[in-house]
Amino acid sequence: MTRGKELTVEKRSSILTLKKEGYSSRQIAAKVNVSQSVVLYTLKNVMDRNTCSSKQRTGQPRKTTEGEDCYIQTLIKRNRRTTAPEITHELNRNREDLIGVTTVKR
């Protein structure tokens, strides 16, 4: 089962405010338009960490910037027969931190 989108800080803080005002989790869920389990999970996390912000995510940081992603798409649209190794070579000419062919394919 996959998770939905992450709650915004505003929704989390409104859940916390409504709880402090004495609303039940079912009432909060109806007002904020989320499920009751999301309300309970959010309240538990806020109480454990004492903050409404989300945790820092783990994983490898992106190698390419948004501008480079747009540049890759532009190169592909200009010449659809361009291969991934050719695009990788083009990008790596101006970079210190080299990227691989798989990154361009993705």
C-alpha positions, 0 to 999 in steps of 0.5 A: 500500500502506498502513501499519499502526499505529505501534509503541508505544515499548515495542515499539521499546525491546524490539526494541532491547534484543533486538538488543543481546542478540544476537538476529537480526532474524528472532528479534526479529520472532518474539518481538515478533510483527511482521514482519522488515521492521518490525524492520529499519526500526525499528532503522535509525530508532532508530540514525539518531535515537538515540531510541525515540520517534516523529517529530513528525507534520506537518500542520495541527493540529485546529481542534476539541477532543474536547469540541466534536466530542462537542457536534457529535454531540449537536446532530446527534442532538437534531435530525437535520434541523439543517444543517451551516451551522446547527451551524457558526453555533452553534459559532462564537458562542463561539469566537475562532478560527472554524471552517468548514462543511466542518470540521463536515461532517467 
